[in-house]
Amino acid sequence: MDRYKVAIVDDDELSLDNLVFGLQKFENFHLEGTARNGVSGKKLIAKVRPDLLFLDVELPDMRGMDLLDSIRESLTWGMKVVFYTAYDKYMMSAIRQSAFDYLLKPFEDKDLELIIFRFMERIELERKAAFFPAALANTSQTFMVFTPTNDMRALRPAEIGYFRYCSERKQWEAVLSGQTPLPLKKSTTADQIVRYAPCFVQIHQSFIINIDYLMIIKDGKCVLYPPFENVDELLVSKKYKKELQDRYCL
């Protein structure tokens, strides 16, 4: 049986105790720790790397949304966040902040059970996406990617000119037609990307192109068809040049 780590950040003692008691009903969910403020919450999250975080919206030293924003860049694992609040006015804000779900205080057993059920469903879907990305790509040429906040995004190969690896953030991003680049979940690898669709071909440690947009390789760089014709960063490394030439007779 899989075991999932849980952390709670909440300064309301009664609400915290109720949630701790409610979670005891789920054998494969183990409470790794609790915190009563944002500063302690950050330390707890970094230490235990929970799979599921219950986060109060109003903490003594900061708002839960601000805490979440401050740690986004360091989230290299698939933590799901549930905002735990007595104020339903925060629900839409929680959704906009890419929380996995929200739980209103005081909660009923069925509310917590629904969140646990949705969590298990999402984990199963992520596993399938990680191990069988090619199968997803064959569904009407649409495939699913996961963002750093664990949202799912449906994409079509034709939307993507290329992928590039951002060494500063240590993550891949998709360069899309007419849109801002889309960051991918930090655990996404180059091998997973090239399996999303046959047209994705790696040309460099930091670049994977959509071969359908390739016009010519000139001076060691890939020149793409519109709307990506002004891109000049797509270097072809020696490691991948021979494979590219053999595969596509370039």
ABEGO torsion letter per residue (X at the ends): XBBBBBBBBBABAAAAAAAAAAAAABAABBBAEBBABAAAAAAAAAAAGBABBBBBABBAABBAAAAAAAAAAABABBBBBBBBBABAAAAAAAAAAGBABBBBOBBBAAAAAAAAAAAAAAAAAAAAAAABAAAAAABGGBBBBBBAAGBBBBBBAAABABBBBBAAAGBBBBBBBGBBBBBBBAABBAAAAAAABAABBBABAABBBBAAABABBBGGBBBBBOAAAABAABBBBAAAAAAAAAAAGX
